[in-house]
Amino acid sequence: MAIKILGAGISGLTSAIKLSEEDTEVVIYEKNKSAGEHQRENTQSIRNYENREDQLLEFQKYGIKVDGFKPIHSIEKFAPSGRSMTVFSKKAPMFYVFKRGNNNHSIDAQLYKQVLKNGVEIKFDTKIAIKDCDIIACGPLFNDGNIYGIELKGVDVDPEKILFFMNNDYAPAGYIYATPYGKDSLSIAITSTNKGINLKENLEKFIENTEILRTIAKKSNSKHEFSGFAYFNVPETANIGGKLFVGGAAGFIDPARGFGLKYAIESGIHAANSIVQDKNYDFLWKTDFEDELLEGFKRRILIERMKNEDYEKMIQVEQMNAKEYKEKKNRDELEEIIDSLKFDEYLEKWQKKHDLTKLV
């Protein structure tokens, strides 16, 4: 009997690749007309500087064959006043950036081609209930925050630097970023968990009022918009009555930074392995990245409480290498605030709010 996967996003395609390589019959059901259609072309990043080893090498160990990742060696963080600090790494990249969406260079398209090569059947433009599937990879099932952005072409930017802006006047409980893909392509986006603000309007105002972004945007010869939403969670279990929730459907997104690709791929692999190797899915994903999600959740609590004056205090020097930054961040940002909170009770309430059992 074929394993039924709901969704042809990153986690669903990854699960299908792994299962098909183990000679397991797979069928993917996707409500859109093509893989990656739910996202317009945009540039995203994946953190590398705090990993056990290089993230691309980890993907290769899982058998995920993708290219087009570009290295980022620095990130410039801006306080509301415009003061900035650059965190850098001379050796290993701090981040990798990649394309998303329905285009030939995107990771979506690459995984889709690998799925087709493996002979997996995909039924596009088809809706099917969660209860009728084995792996749930349909993307976010709740909405904790939104993102709006523009993809610019024809710009001239530093291809190895991300710009990151902290300012509650525009992005309360969120942030604004500018992520390059090479010298001539850039995504500028705003994200926030505050649903009462107009993200498009705020981003347009921020770009107009921020010289470095205004200058870049004026040089662009082409642009398009993209948007989306997500939720984050550290569920007690992602196996609901034998339905394995993966990627964004499980809430596997870094609650503080918004990174999701790593967890989409890894949870997709773990779901497949739990089926073909008869292993406990919750044990696999929790062993791999639960601690990372919990740390991100604590940082999310911190972000929700940050004020503009707090962001100003974070910018104390002009430059800092990634190792020093990691040590300072872990020492200064979390401990005192988290110790004053009843984190376990906070997390339990959050898990009840995002109860996956109600969806099956």
The 8 nearest C-alpha neighbors of each residue, nearest first, counted from 0:
[[1, 2, 24, 25, 23, 3, 26, 133],
 [2, 0, 24, 25, 3, 26, 23, 4],
 [1, 3, 25, 133, 24, 26, 4, 0],
 [2, 4, 132, 26, 133, 27, 25, 1],
 [5, 3, 27, 134, 132, 133, 135, 6],
 [4, 6, 135, 28, 136, 137, 27, 132],
 [5, 7, 137, 29, 136, 11, 8, 28],
 [8, 6, 11, 12, 29, 34, 27, 9],
 [9, 7, 11, 6, 10, 12, 35, 34],
 [8, 10, 12, 11, 13, 263, 107, 264],
 [11, 9, 263, 267, 13, 264, 246, 12],
 [12, 10, 136, 7, 14, 8, 13, 9],
 [13, 11, 15, 9, 14, 7, 10, 8],
 [12, 14, 10, 16, 15, 267, 11, 264],
 [15, 13, 267, 11, 17, 271, 268, 12],
 [14, 16, 12, 18, 13, 17, 19, 11],
 [17, 15, 13, 19, 14, 114, 18, 20],
 [16, 18, 20, 14, 15, 19, 271, 13],
 [19, 17, 21, 15, 23, 20, 271, 16],
 [20, 18, 22, 23, 21, 16, 17, 15],
 [19, 21, 17, 18, 22, 16, 117, 23],
 [20, 22, 18, 19, 23, 17, 275, 16],
 [23, 21, 19, 20, 24, 18, 17, 25],
 [22, 24, 19, 18, 21, 25, 1, 20],
 [25, 23, 1, 2, 19, 22, 26, 0],
 [24, 26, 2, 1, 119, 3, 23, 15],
 [25, 27, 120, 3, 121, 4, 2, 119],
 [28, 26, 121, 4, 3, 5, 122, 120],
 [27, 29, 122, 5, 6, 125, 121, 4],
 [30, 28, 6, 123, 31, 7, 125, 124],
 [29, 31, 124, 125, 126, 123, 28, 32],
 [32, 30, 124, 29, 33, 123, 36, 37],
 [31, 33, 124, 123, 30, 36, 34, 29],
 [34, 32, 36, 31, 35, 123, 101, 29],
 [35, 33, 36, 7, 107, 101, 111, 8],
 [34, 36, 100, 101, 107, 37, 38, 33],
 [35, 37, 101, 38, 34, 33, 100, 31],
 [36, 38, 35, 39, 31, 100, 34, 101],
 [39, 37, 100, 36, 35, 40, 99, 225],
 [40, 38, 100, 225, 41, 101, 36, 37],
 [39, 41, 100, 99, 38, 101, 98, 102],
 [42, 40, 99, 150, 98, 186, 39, 43],
 [41, 43, 98, 186, 97, 99, 178, 180],
 [44, 42, 96, 97, 98, 41, 178, 99],
 [45, 43, 96, 95, 94, 97, 46, 42],
 [44, 46, 95, 94, 258, 96, 47, 260],
 [47, 45, 94, 48, 93, 44, 95, 49],
 [46, 48, 94, 93, 50, 49, 54, 53],
 [47, 49, 93, 50, 46, 94, 92, 321],
 [50, 48, 47, 51, 46, 325, 93, 52],
 [51, 49, 52, 47, 48, 53, 54, 46],
 [52, 50, 49, 53, 54, 48, 47, 57],
 [53, 51, 50, 54, 57, 56, 47, 49],
 [52, 54, 56, 55, 47, 57, 50, 51],
 [55, 53, 57, 56, 47, 52, 58, 50],
 [54, 56, 58, 57, 53, 59, 68, 95],
 [55, 57, 59, 54, 53, 58, 60, 52],
 [58, 56, 54, 60, 55, 59, 53, 61],
 [57, 59, 55, 61, 56, 60, 63, 54],
 [60, 58, 62, 56, 61, 63, 57, 55],
 [61, 59, 57, 62, 58, 56, 63, 55],
 [60, 62, 58, 59, 63, 57, 268, 265],
 [61, 63, 59, 60, 64, 58, 17, 16],
 [64, 62, 59, 58, 61, 65, 60, 13],
 [65, 63, 62, 59, 66, 58, 110, 113],
 [66, 64, 63, 109, 106, 67, 110, 68],
 [65, 67, 68, 64, 106, 109, 104, 97],
 [66, 68, 97, 69, 104, 65, 98, 105],
 [67, 69, 97, 96, 66, 95, 70, 98],
 [68, 70, 96, 95, 67, 97, 71, 180],
 [71, 69, 95, 92, 94, 159, 72, 96],
 [70, 72, 159, 94, 92, 95, 160, 93],
 [73, 71, 92, 93, 88, 159, 87, 160],
 [74, 72, 87, 160, 86, 71, 88, 159],
 [73, 75, 161, 160, 86, 85, 162, 76],
 [74, 76, 85, 162, 84, 163, 161, 86],
 [77, 75, 163, 84, 83, 164, 85, 162],
 [76, 78, 83, 164, 81, 82, 163, 165],
 [77, 79, 311, 81, 80, 82, 310, 165],
 [80, 78, 166, 81, 165, 307, 77, 311],
 [81, 79, 78, 82, 311, 77, 166, 83],
 [82, 80, 78, 79, 77, 83, 209, 164],
 [83, 81, 78, 80, 77, 314, 84, 79],
 [82, 84, 77, 76, 78, 81, 314, 75],
 [83, 85, 317, 76, 318, 75, 314, 316],
 [86, 84, 75, 318, 74, 317, 76, 87],
 [87, 85, 319, 320, 74, 73, 321, 318],
 [88, 86, 73, 320, 321, 72, 85, 74],
 [87, 89, 72, 321, 90, 320, 93, 73],
 [88, 90, 87, 91, 72, 92, 320, 73],
 [89, 91, 88, 92, 72, 93, 87, 321],
 [90, 92, 88, 93, 89, 72, 48, 53],
 [93, 91, 72, 94, 71, 70, 88, 90],
 [94, 92, 48, 47, 72, 71, 88, 46],
 [95, 93, 46, 47, 71, 92, 45, 70],
 [94, 96, 70, 69, 45, 44, 71, 68],
 [97, 95, 44, 69, 68, 43, 45, 70],
 [98, 96, 68, 43, 42, 44, 67, 69],
 [97, 99, 105, 42, 41, 106, 43, 104],
 [100, 98, 105, 40, 41, 106, 107, 42],
 [101, 99, 40, 35, 38, 39, 102, 105],
 [100, 102, 35, 36, 34, 108, 40, 39],
 [101, 103, 104, 105, 100, 108, 40, 99],
 [102, 104, 105, 108, 101, 109, 106, 107],
 [105, 103, 102, 98, 106, 67, 108, 109],
 [106, 104, 98, 99, 107, 108, 102, 103],
 [105, 107, 109, 108, 99, 110, 98, 65],
 [108, 106, 105, 110, 35, 109, 111, 99],
 [109, 107, 111, 105, 106, 110, 103, 112],
 [108, 110, 106, 112, 111, 107, 65, 113],
 [109, 111, 113, 107, 112, 108, 106, 114],
 [110, 112, 108, 114, 109, 113, 107, 115],
 [113, 111, 115, 109, 114, 110, 116, 108],
 [114, 112, 116, 110, 111, 115, 117, 109],
 [113, 115, 111, 117, 112, 116, 16, 119],
 [116, 114, 118, 112, 117, 113, 119, 111],
 [115, 117, 113, 114, 118, 112, 119, 111],
 [118, 116, 114, 115, 119, 113, 19, 16],
 [117, 119, 115, 116, 120, 114, 19, 113],
 [120, 118, 115, 114, 117, 25, 26, 121],
 [119, 121, 26, 27, 118, 122, 25, 115],
 [122, 120, 27, 26, 28, 123, 119, 29],
 [121, 123, 28, 27, 125, 29, 120, 124],
 [124, 122, 29, 32, 125, 30, 31, 121],
 [123, 125, 30, 32, 31, 29, 122, 126],
 [126, 124, 30, 123, 29, 28, 122, 127],
 [125, 127, 30, 29, 124, 28, 128, 123],
 [126, 128, 125, 129, 131, 28, 5, 132],
 [129, 127, 130, 131, 126, 132, 5, 359],
 [128, 130, 131, 132, 359, 127, 135, 5],
 [129, 131, 359, 128, 132, 242, 133, 358],
 [130, 132, 129, 128, 127, 133, 3, 5],
 [133, 131, 3, 129, 130, 4, 134, 5],
 [132, 134, 242, 3, 4, 2, 243, 135],
 [135, 133, 243, 4, 242, 132, 244, 136],
 [136, 134, 244, 5, 137, 243, 245, 4],
 [137, 135, 6, 11, 5, 245, 138, 248],
 [138, 136, 6, 5, 135, 248, 139, 8],
 [137, 139, 248, 247, 136, 140, 246, 8],
 [140, 138, 248, 247, 229, 141, 230, 250],
 [139, 141, 248, 138, 142, 230, 247, 137],
 [142, 140, 139, 230, 143, 229, 353, 248],
 [141, 143, 230, 229, 144, 228, 140, 139],
 [144, 142, 230, 192, 229, 141, 231, 145],
 [143, 145, 192, 191, 228, 142, 229, 230],
 [146, 144, 228, 190, 191, 227, 192, 229],
 [145, 147, 190, 227, 226, 189, 228, 148],
 [148, 146, 226, 189, 188, 225, 198, 199],
 [149, 147, 188, 225, 187, 224, 226, 189],
 [148, 150, 224, 187, 223, 186, 225, 151],
 [149, 151, 186, 222, 223, 185, 41, 224],
 [152, 150, 222, 185, 184, 221, 219, 186],
 [153, 151, 184, 221, 219, 154, 183, 220],
 [152, 154, 183, 219, 220, 184, 221, 155],
 [155, 153, 183, 219, 218, 152, 184, 215],
 [154, 156, 183, 182, 153, 157, 215, 218],
 [157, 155, 182, 158, 154, 183, 179, 215],
 [156, 158, 159, 160, 182, 155, 179, 181],
 [159, 157, 181, 182, 179, 160, 156, 180],
 [158, 160, 71, 72, 157, 70, 73, 161],
 [159, 161, 73, 74, 71, 157, 158, 72],
 [162, 160, 74, 178, 177, 75, 163, 73],
 [161, 163, 75, 177, 176, 74, 76, 160],
 [164, 162, 176, 76, 175, 75, 77, 161],
 [163, 165, 77, 175, 174, 76, 176, 166],
 [166, 164, 174, 78, 79, 77, 310, 175],
 [165, 167, 79, 168, 170, 169, 307, 164],
 [168, 166, 171, 170, 169, 307, 172, 165],
 [167, 169, 166, 170, 171, 307, 79, 201],
 [168, 170, 167, 201, 166, 171, 205, 202],
 [169, 171, 167, 173, 174, 191, 166, 168],
 [172, 170, 167, 173, 191, 169, 168, 193],
 [173, 171, 303, 191, 302, 192, 170, 167],
 [172, 174, 191, 170, 171, 190, 192, 175],
 [173, 175, 165, 170, 190, 164, 189, 176],
 [176, 174, 189, 164, 188, 163, 190, 165],
 [177, 175, 163, 188, 162, 187, 164, 178],
 [176, 178, 187, 162, 186, 161, 163, 185],
 [177, 179, 161, 186, 185, 176, 42, 187],
 [180, 178, 185, 158, 184, 181, 186, 177],
 [181, 179, 184, 185, 158, 42, 182, 96],
 [180, 182, 158, 183, 179, 184, 69, 159],
 [183, 181, 158, 156, 155, 157, 184, 180],
 [182, 184, 154, 153, 155, 152, 181, 156],
 [185, 183, 152, 180, 151, 179, 181, 182],
 [184, 186, 179, 151, 178, 150, 180, 187],
 [185, 187, 150, 178, 177, 42, 149, 41],
 [188, 186, 177, 148, 149, 176, 185, 150],
 [189, 187, 148, 176, 147, 175, 186, 149],
 [188, 190, 175, 147, 146, 174, 148, 202],
 [191, 189, 146, 173, 145, 174, 175, 170],
 [190, 192, 173, 193, 144, 172, 170, 145],
 [191, 193, 144, 143, 194, 172, 145, 173],
 [194, 192, 191, 195, 196, 171, 172, 144],
 [195, 193, 196, 192, 144, 191, 145, 197],
 [194, 196, 193, 197, 192, 198, 191, 171],
 [197, 195, 194, 198, 193, 201, 170, 191],
 [196, 198, 200, 199, 201, 195, 194, 202],
 [197, 199, 201, 200, 196, 202, 147, 189],
 [200, 198, 202, 201, 197, 147, 203, 148],
 [199, 201, 203, 197, 198, 202, 204, 196],
 [202, 200, 198, 204, 199, 203, 169, 205],
 [203, 201, 205, 199, 204, 200, 198, 206],
 [202, 204, 200, 206, 205, 201, 199, 207],
 [205, 203, 207, 201, 202, 206, 208, 200],
 [204, 206, 202, 208, 207, 203, 209, 201],
 [207, 205, 209, 213, 203, 212, 208, 204],
 [206, 208, 204, 213, 205, 209, 203, 210],
 [209, 207, 205, 206, 204, 210, 213, 212],
 [210, 208, 206, 212, 207, 211, 213, 205],
 [211, 209, 213, 212, 214, 208, 207, 206],
 [210, 212, 214, 213, 209, 215, 206, 216],
 [213, 211, 215, 206, 214, 210, 209, 216],
 [212, 214, 210, 216, 206, 207, 215, 211],
 [215, 213, 217, 212, 211, 216, 210, 218],
 [216, 214, 212, 218, 213, 217, 154, 211],
 [215, 217, 213, 219, 218, 214, 212, 151],
 [216, 218, 214, 215, 219, 213, 220, 154],
 [219, 217, 216, 215, 154, 220, 214, 153],
 [218, 220, 153, 154, 216, 217, 152, 221],
 [221, 219, 153, 152, 218, 222, 154, 151],
 [222, 220, 152, 219, 151, 153, 223, 150],
 [221, 223, 151, 150, 152, 149, 224, 220],
 [224, 222, 150, 149, 225, 151, 221, 39],
 [223, 225, 149, 148, 150, 226, 222, 147],
 [226, 224, 148, 39, 147, 149, 223, 38],
 [227, 225, 147, 146, 148, 224, 228, 145],
 [226, 228, 146, 145, 147, 229, 225, 38],
 [227, 229, 145, 144, 146, 142, 230, 226],
 [230, 228, 139, 142, 144, 143, 145, 231],
 [229, 231, 143, 142, 250, 141, 139, 144],
 [232, 230, 250, 252, 254, 251, 229, 253],
 [231, 233, 250, 234, 251, 350, 230, 249],
 [232, 234, 292, 235, 293, 250, 289, 251],
 [235, 233, 236, 232, 350, 237, 249, 250],
 [234, 236, 233, 237, 350, 281, 347, 238],
 [235, 237, 234, 238, 281, 239, 233, 355],
 [236, 238, 244, 243, 239, 234, 249, 281],
 [239, 237, 243, 242, 236, 241, 240, 244],
 [240, 238, 242, 241, 237, 356, 243, 236],
 [239, 241, 242, 238, 359, 356, 243, 130],
 [240, 242, 239, 238, 243, 133, 134, 237],
 [243, 241, 133, 239, 238, 240, 134, 244],
 [244, 242, 238, 134, 135, 237, 241, 133],
 [245, 243, 135, 249, 237, 248, 134, 242],
 [244, 246, 249, 266, 136, 248, 267, 135],
 [247, 245, 263, 251, 10, 248, 249, 262],
 [246, 248, 138, 250, 139, 249, 251, 245],
 [247, 249, 138, 139, 246, 250, 140, 245],
 [250, 248, 244, 245, 247, 251, 246, 237],
 [251, 249, 231, 232, 247, 230, 248, 252],
 [252, 250, 246, 249, 247, 262, 231, 232],
 [253, 251, 259, 231, 250, 258, 254, 257],
 [252, 254, 257, 258, 295, 256, 255, 292],
 [255, 253, 295, 296, 231, 299, 257, 252],
 [256, 254, 299, 295, 298, 253, 257, 296],
 [257, 255, 253, 258, 254, 295, 299, 252],
 [256, 258, 253, 254, 252, 255, 259, 231],
 [259, 257, 253, 256, 252, 45, 260, 44],
 [258, 260, 252, 262, 261, 263, 257, 253],
 [261, 259, 263, 262, 264, 258, 45, 9],
 [262, 260, 264, 263, 259, 265, 45, 258],
 [261, 263, 265, 264, 260, 259, 266, 251],
 [264, 262, 246, 10, 260, 266, 261, 265],
 [265, 263, 267, 10, 262, 261, 266, 13],
 [264, 266, 262, 268, 267, 263, 261, 269],
 [265, 267, 269, 268, 245, 263, 262, 264],
 [268, 266, 14, 10, 264, 270, 265, 13],
 [267, 269, 265, 271, 266, 14, 270, 272],
 [270, 268, 266, 272, 271, 267, 273, 283],
 [271, 269, 273, 267, 272, 268, 280, 266],
 [270, 272, 268, 274, 14, 269, 273, 18],
 [273, 271, 269, 275, 274, 276, 270, 268],
 [272, 274, 278, 277, 270, 280, 271, 276],
 [275, 273, 277, 271, 272, 276, 270, 278],
 [274, 276, 272, 277, 273, 271, 21, 18],
 [275, 277, 272, 273, 278, 274, 271, 279],
 [278, 276, 273, 274, 275, 279, 272, 280],
 [279, 277, 273, 276, 280, 274, 272, 283],
 [278, 280, 282, 281, 273, 283, 277, 274],
 [279, 281, 283, 273, 282, 270, 278, 269],
 [282, 280, 283, 284, 279, 285, 236, 237],
 [281, 283, 285, 279, 280, 284, 286, 278],
 [284, 282, 280, 286, 281, 285, 269, 287],
 [285, 283, 287, 286, 281, 282, 288, 266],
 [286, 284, 289, 282, 287, 283, 288, 281],
 [287, 285, 283, 284, 282, 288, 289, 290],
 [286, 288, 284, 285, 283, 289, 290, 265],
 [287, 289, 291, 290, 285, 284, 286, 292],
 [290, 288, 285, 292, 291, 293, 287, 286],
 [291, 289, 293, 292, 288, 294, 285, 286],
 [292, 290, 294, 288, 289, 293, 295, 253],
 [293, 291, 295, 289, 294, 290, 253, 296],
 [294, 292, 296, 290, 295, 291, 289, 297],
 [295, 293, 297, 291, 296, 292, 290, 298],
 [294, 296, 292, 298, 255, 254, 293, 297],
 [295, 297, 293, 299, 254, 294, 298, 292],
 [298, 296, 294, 300, 299, 295, 293, 301],
 [297, 299, 301, 295, 300, 296, 255, 302],
 [298, 300, 255, 296, 302, 301, 297, 254],
 [301, 299, 297, 303, 298, 302, 296, 304],
 [300, 302, 298, 299, 304, 303, 305, 297],
 [303, 301, 299, 305, 304, 300, 172, 298],
 [302, 304, 172, 300, 301, 305, 299, 171],
 [305, 303, 302, 301, 306, 300, 172, 299],
 [304, 306, 302, 303, 309, 301, 307, 310],
 [307, 305, 309, 308, 304, 310, 167, 166],
 [306, 308, 310, 309, 167, 166, 311, 79],
 [307, 309, 311, 310, 306, 312, 305, 79],
 [310, 308, 306, 312, 307, 311, 305, 313],
 [311, 309, 307, 313, 308, 312, 78, 306],
 [310, 312, 308, 78, 309, 313, 314, 307],
 [313, 311, 309, 310, 314, 315, 308, 78],
 [312, 314, 310, 311, 315, 309, 78, 316],
 [315, 313, 312, 311, 84, 316, 83, 78],
 [314, 316, 313, 312, 317, 84, 311, 83],
 [317, 315, 318, 314, 84, 319, 83, 85],
 [316, 318, 84, 85, 83, 315, 319, 314],
 [319, 317, 85, 84, 316, 86, 320, 87],
 [318, 320, 86, 324, 85, 323, 321, 87],
 [321, 319, 87, 86, 323, 322, 88, 324],
 [320, 322, 324, 87, 323, 88, 86, 325],
 [321, 323, 325, 324, 320, 326, 88, 319],
 [324, 322, 326, 325, 321, 320, 327, 319],
 [323, 325, 321, 327, 322, 326, 328, 320],
 [324, 326, 328, 322, 323, 327, 321, 329],
 [327, 325, 323, 329, 324, 328, 330, 322],
 [326, 328, 330, 324, 325, 329, 331, 323],
 [329, 327, 325, 331, 330, 332, 326, 324],
 [328, 330, 326, 327, 331, 325, 332, 333],
 [331, 329, 327, 328, 326, 332, 334, 333],
 [332, 330, 328, 327, 329, 333, 334, 335],
 [333, 331, 328, 329, 330, 334, 335, 336],
 [334, 332, 336, 337, 335, 331, 329, 298],
 [333, 335, 337, 336, 338, 332, 330, 331],
 [334, 336, 338, 337, 333, 339, 332, 331],
 [337, 335, 339, 338, 334, 333, 340, 301],
 [336, 338, 340, 339, 334, 335, 333, 297],
 [337, 339, 335, 336, 340, 334, 341, 342],
 [340, 338, 336, 337, 335, 341, 334, 342],
 [341, 339, 337, 342, 338, 336, 345, 343],
 [342, 340, 344, 343, 345, 339, 338, 337],
 [341, 343, 345, 340, 344, 346, 337, 297],
 [342, 344, 346, 345, 341, 347, 340, 348],
 [343, 345, 347, 342, 346, 341, 348, 349],
 [346, 344, 342, 348, 343, 347, 341, 349],
 [345, 347, 349, 343, 348, 344, 342, 350],
 [346, 348, 344, 350, 349, 345, 343, 351],
 [349, 347, 351, 345, 346, 350, 352, 344],
 [350, 348, 346, 352, 347, 351, 345, 353],
 [349, 351, 347, 353, 352, 348, 234, 354],
 [352, 350, 354, 348, 353, 349, 347, 346],
 [351, 353, 349, 350, 354, 348, 347, 355],
 [354, 352, 350, 351, 355, 349, 141, 232],
 [353, 355, 351, 356, 352, 357, 350, 358],
 [354, 356, 357, 358, 353, 239, 359, 237],
 [355, 357, 358, 354, 359, 239, 240, 353],
 [358, 356, 355, 359, 354, 353, 239, 351],
 [357, 359, 356, 355, 129, 354, 130, 140],
 [358, 130, 356, 357, 129, 355, 239, 240]]
